[in-house]
Amino acid sequence: MSNSLIIIAAIIVLLIIVTSTLSPKNKKKKKEENDDIKIVSSAEFKKQKLLNNEEILIYNSIIKNIIIPNKGKYRVFAQVNLGEILKCSGPGFWKINTKRVDFCITANDFEPLAVIEYHGTGHKGNKHEIRDEVKKIATEKAGLIYCAINENERDQLDSIISKLLEQIE
């Protein structure tokens, strides 16, 4: 009798698994995943530099003025997704999850301390202003220092980065 119950229970579990994988929602998801594979397989990809020439200047200034003098106390990361350094529940997360900051300065233990945004030659128009304001609000609400560097301030990079270090410490 107990063997019969085990067999019946196994059949029921198997039926539940099979029917759940055949649900319209799962079929649609599987189709989308297969479409993603087809699209990516047929696309042509080429690597590109992580930073443009203007961003490289800022990166070098961060290394020179924060990283080297403080010997391992801080780290710098480029093109950081806000969803990786900020926590938020609800719709706020979806508003920041796809946005990136140009640089993130962290403590040695990888705790974010400050973000740097460069407003260079390609950074014009209302869309950028709104996107940057969203980044600024979210990072500051999380307790991070937000530093924006404008294109016309490139000759003051070392001074700006040194002042940022003072704020961090």
N, C-alpha and C positions, 0 to 999 in steps of 0.2 A: 504494500500500500504506500509506504513512504517513497519508494522508487517512482511510483506513478505521480506523486505530488511533485517530486523534483523535476521530472520530465515535463510536466504541465507548466511548472513555474519557468523552466528554461525556455519553453516554446513561447510563453507570454512575453518574457523579456526580449527574446529574439524578434518577435512581432513588433514590439514597441520600438526597438532599434531600427528595424527595416522601415517602418512607416514614418518615423521621424526623419530619416535621411531622404525619404521620397517626398517630403512636404514641399509645397510650392516655394516657400521661403528658402529652403536649402537648395532646391534646384536652381533658383534665381542666383543665389550666392555662388554656387558652383559654376554657373554659366559666366558670371562676371569675372570670376577668377580665371576661367579658361580664356575669356576675351582678353584679360590683362596679359596673359602669357602670349597669346597670338600677337597682340599689338606690340609688346616689348620685343618679341622675337623678330618681328618684321621691321622694327625701327633701327635706324643707324645712330649709334652713340659715339661720341668723342669725348675724351677727357678735357677738362678745362682747369685753369688755375683756380684755387680756392679764393684768392684775394686779387683785386686789381692793383695797379701800381700805386694809386693813392692810399689804398688800405694797407699796402705793404709799408708805406712810410709811417703810418700810425702804429702798426705792429712793431716795427723797429724801435719807435719811440717808447712803446710800452716795455719792451725788453730792456732797453737802455736805462729807463728811468724808474722802473718798478721791479722787474724780475731780477736783473743782475745785481743791483745794489742790496737787495734783500735776500739774496742767496737761499732760495728754496722756500721762502715764507709765502710767496704767492705764485699763482699759475695764470696763464692767459690762454683762452680758447677763442677761435674765430668761427663766425657764422653759426652761432648757437641758437637752437630752437628754444623758444620761450617755454614750450611745454615740457622741456627737460629740466628747467631750473626754477619753474614756478608751479605751485600746486593751487588748484582752485576747483571747487565743485560747481556743478551746474553749467549754465550757458557761458559764463565767463571763460571757462577753460577753452571752449571751442572758438572763442574770439582771439585767443592768444596762441593756441596750439600750432598754427601754421606760420606764425611770424618768427623772424629771426632777428637777433641783434648782431652787429658786426663783431663785437668782442665782448667777452665776459671775463672779468678778473675774479679769481677764486682764491680762497685761502689754500694752504698746502693740503688740507683735508677735503678739498673740492667744494667747500661751501661757497656759493656765489656771494660776492661782496659788491660788485659794481658792473655796470654794462656801459659800453661805449658805442654810440651810433655816429657814423660819419655821413654827413649830408653833402655829398660830392656833386659832381657834374650831372649825374643821372638822377639826382634827387630833387626833382622839381614838381610842382603841381599840388593840387588839393588832395589827391589820393595819398601822396606821401605824407602830407601834414597830418591827415587823420590817422594813418597807420602809425606814424611816429608818436602821436599823442596817446594812442592805445598802449603802445609799448612803454611809454614814460609813466602813465598812470599805473599800469599793472606792476612794473618793476618797483616803483617807489612804494606802492601799497604793500609789497612784499618785504620792504625794508632794504632794498638795494639802492645804491647810488646810480643815478642815471646821468650820463655825461654825453652831450651832443657836441660834435665838432663840425663846424661849418667849413665849406670849401675855402672861404677867404681867411681861415685861421690856420692854414697849413704851416705858415712860417712861425707859428707860436706853439707848435705841437709839444715840444719838450716842456714848456711852461705849463700848458694845460694838463699834461699827464702828471707832472710833478705836483700840481695843485690837487689833482684827483687822488694821488697817493696820500697827501695830507688828510683828505677827507676820509679815506679808508682807515687810516691809522687813528 
